[in-house]
């Protein structure tokens, strides 16, 4: 059995209905028979997942690992069969989803705050008109313009 020692994508990119993970030199290593082999991007360097089914789409991609002058060439489908790569892929996807969710919630929160502030200013303008407070009305108009 091959154990994945380290697996961190150099970057992860969402393209339409696919999630593309690209790997570089020091970000991917495997352990076979107690020996550590490091990924080298000779042939394949990316894993493409379907964003909805989370199935690997590029099963024929060949990953090459090196230790000294020895090389292991594994097609992605074989690496999926003989290693614990599934666990690492799941962890990467969970971390990526957490980051995306945080970014979306921050952007959404800022938009909601701006909308609430705008509505509050409009209510205050209505209040100034109702109470015939001309100085408050002028201050709120200047605030709204900025």
C-alpha positions in Angstrom: 0.0 0.0 0.0 1.1 3.5 -0.8 0.5 6.2 1.8 0.3 9.8 0.9 2.8 11.6 3.2 2.0 15.2 2.1 -0.5 16.5 -0.4 -1.1 20.3 -0.7 -2.1 21.8 -4.0 0.1 24.6 -5.3 -3.3 26.2 -6.1 -6.9 25.2 -6.4 -9.1 26.7 -9.1 -12.8 26.5 -9.7 -13.6 26.4 -13.5 -17.3 26.1 -14.2 -18.3 22.6 -13.1 -14.8 21.5 -12.3 -12.3 21.9 -9.5 -8.7 21.9 -10.6 -5.9 21.2 -8.2 -2.4 21.8 -9.5 0.6 20.3 -7.7 4.3 21.4 -7.6 7.5 19.9 -6.3 7.5 20.1 -2.6 3.7 19.8 -2.1 3.1 16.2 -2.8 5.0 13.1 -1.5 4.2 9.4 -1.0 5.6 6.7 1.2 6.1 3.2 -0.4 7.8 0.4 1.6 9.0 3.0 4.2 10.7 5.1 1.5 9.7 8.6 0.8 9.2 9.6 -2.9 8.6 13.2 -3.9 6.4 14.4 -6.7 8.0 15.8 -9.8 5.8 17.5 -12.5 7.1 15.6 -15.5 3.9 14.3 -16.9 0.8 15.1 -14.9 0.5 17.8 -12.4 -3.2 18.3 -11.8 -6.3 16.5 -10.5 -9.6 17.6 -11.9 -12.8 16.9 -10.0 -16.4 17.3 -11.0 -17.7 20.0 -8.6 -21.0 18.3 -8.1 -20.2 14.6 -7.9 -16.6 15.0 -6.6 -15.5 12.3 -9.0 -12.0 12.5 -10.5 -12.3 13.4 -14.2 -8.7 13.0 -15.4 -8.0 9.4 -14.4 -5.4 8.8 -17.1 -3.1 11.6 -15.8 0.3 10.1 -14.9 2.0 11.3 -11.7 5.7 10.7 -11.3 7.5 10.4 -7.9 11.2 10.4 -7.4 13.7 9.2 -4.8 17.3 9.7 -5.9 17.6 8.0 -9.3 14.5 5.8 -8.9 11.1 6.8 -10.2 7.5 5.7 -9.7 5.1 6.4 -12.5 1.4 6.1 -11.4 -1.7 6.8 -13.5 -4.1 8.7 -11.3 -6.7 5.9 -11.4 -4.0 3.5 -10.0 -3.0 6.0 -7.3 -6.6 6.2 -6.3 -6.8 2.4 -6.0 -3.6 1.7 -4.1 -3.3 4.7 -1.8 -5.1 6.7 0.8 -5.3 9.8 -1.5 -9.1 10.0 -1.1 -8.7 11.1 2.5 -6.3 13.9 1.5 -8.5 15.0 -1.3 -11.5 15.2 1.0 -9.5 17.3 3.5 -8.3 19.7 0.7 -11.9 20.2 -0.5 -13.2 20.8 3.0 -10.5 23.5 3.6 -11.2 25.1 0.3 -15.0 25.2 1.0 -14.4 26.8 4.4 -12.3 29.6 2.8 -14.9 30.1 0.1 -17.8 30.2 2.6 -15.9 32.8 4.8 -15.2 35.0 1.8 -18.8 34.9 0.6 -20.2 35.6 4.1 -17.9 38.6 4.5 -18.9 40.1 1.1 -22.5 39.4 1.8 -22.3 41.0 5.3 -20.7 44.2 3.9 -23.5 44.5 1.3 -26.2 44.0 3.9 -24.6 46.6 6.2 -24.4 49.1 3.4 -28.1 48.5 2.5 -29.2 48.9 6.2 -27.2 52.1 6.5 -28.8 53.5 3.4 -32.3 52.6 4.6 -31.6 54.1 8.0 -30.5 57.4 6.4 -33.7 57.5 4.3 -35.8 56.9 7.4 -33.9 59.7 9.2 -34.6 62.0 6.3 -38.3 61.1 6.5 -38.2 61.8 10.3 -36.5 65.2 9.7 -39.2 66.2 7.2 -41.9 65.1 9.5 -40.5 67.1 12.4 -39.5 70.0 10.1 -35.9 69.8 11.4 -34.1 71.6 8.6 -30.6 71.3 10.0 -30.9 67.5 10.4 -32.4 67.3 6.9 -29.4 69.2 5.4 -26.9 67.1 7.4 -28.5 63.8 6.2 -28.5 65.0 2.6 -24.8 65.8 2.8 -24.2 62.4 4.4 -26.2 60.6 1.7 -24.3 62.3 -1.1 -20.9 61.1 0.3 
